[in-house]
Each structure stands twice: as structure tokens, then as C-alpha cells.
Amino acid sequence: MDLPTTPNPLVGKEFIASAAKEMGLPPKYRVLSRPMVRIFGWFNPMVGEVYEMLYQNDAPYLFDSSNSRELSVLRERPTPRDSPYSRVLS
């Protein structure tokens, strides 16, 4: 079974801005270069694992579950993108 996806998925900056807006905060983020992730990985094993997975950020991962949604018996629907955080943050 496929996971349901939205037709227009949020990109990283949109995701951060949407979550910050829901919490009433200004959006903040930092981008670490590959060498910096590598250096931080020497001190934090979790960040070291992130370095090994950076290849996944070379191209966008966009999924489309519309075909399987039409064929599915359960007719799963994706979470609406307008405010998926309200249930989590309340």
C-alpha cells in the first residue's frame, strides 16, 4: 500500500514557514554545507549518519499516489496541506 501524497507537496522552506506560522514564530533555519556536516559528524554520530544520506538532497523527492489512490479499497487521502500541525501542536 502506498502512502497518500498531496498534489503540490511543500518544499523545505515552505514546510518551515508553515510550521513557524502555526506556532506564531518567525521562520528560522540554517543550511550546513557538506564539509560542515562531515565535521559535525565527528562529534555527533547522528549528524554523521545525516552525512551519509545527503545524496537524497541532490534532487527533489516528489511522489504521486494518485493512481494507487484510485485503485485502493480504503481510499486513503493525504493530510490537507493548509494546517497539518494544528493537531500536533494543540
C-alpha positions in Angstrom: 0.0 0.0 0.0 1.3 3.5 -0.9 1.3 6.4 1.4 -1.1 9.1 0.3 0.6 12.2 -1.1 -0.6 15.7 -1.9 -0.6 17.0 -5.5 1.6 20.1 -4.5 3.9 19.0 -1.7 5.6 21.5 0.5 9.3 22.2 -0.1 11.7 22.6 2.8 11.3 26.4 3.2 7.5 26.2 2.8 7.4 23.5 5.5 9.4 25.6 7.9 7.4 28.8 7.2 4.1 26.9 7.7 5.2 25.3 11.0 6.6 28.6 12.3 3.4 30.5 11.3 1.3 27.9 13.1 3.4 28.4 16.3 3.3 32.2 15.9 7.1 32.4 15.4 9.3 33.8 12.6 10.7 31.1 10.4 14.4 30.4 11.1 16.7 27.8 9.5 20.3 27.3 8.7 21.9 25.4 5.9 25.1 23.4 6.6 27.5 22.7 3.8 28.6 19.1 3.2 32.0 19.7 4.7 30.4 21.2 7.9 28.0 18.3 8.2 31.1 16.0 7.9 33.0 17.9 10.6 30.0 17.9 13.0 29.6 14.2 12.3 32.9 13.6 14.1 31.4 14.9 17.3 27.8 13.8 16.9 27.2 10.3 15.5 23.6 11.2 14.4 24.9 14.0 12.3 27.5 11.6 10.9 24.6 9.4 9.7 23.0 12.5 8.0 26.2 13.0 6.0 25.8 9.5 4.5 22.2 10.4 3.4 23.0 13.8 1.8 22.7 12.2 -1.7 19.0 12.2 -1.1 19.0 16.0 -1.2 20.6 16.2 -4.7 17.3 16.1 -6.4 13.7 16.6 -5.1 11.8 13.5 -4.0 8.3 14.1 -5.3 5.8 11.2 -5.1 2.5 10.8 -6.8 0.0 8.3 -5.3 -3.0 9.3 -7.4 -3.0 6.0 -9.4 -2.9 3.9 -6.3 -5.5 6.1 -4.6 -7.9 5.4 -7.4 -7.4 1.7 -7.2 -7.3 1.4 -3.4 -10.1 -0.2 -1.5 -9.5 2.1 1.5 -9.4 5.3 -0.5 -6.7 6.9 1.7 -6.4 10.6 1.5 -3.4 12.8 2.3 -3.4 15.3 5.1 -4.6 18.7 3.8 -1.6 21.0 3.5 -3.4 24.0 4.9 -2.6 23.2 8.5 -1.3 19.7 9.3 0.3 21.0 12.5 -2.8 22.0 14.5 -3.5 18.5 15.8 0.2 18.0 16.8 0.7 21.4 18.4 -2.5 21.6 20.4 
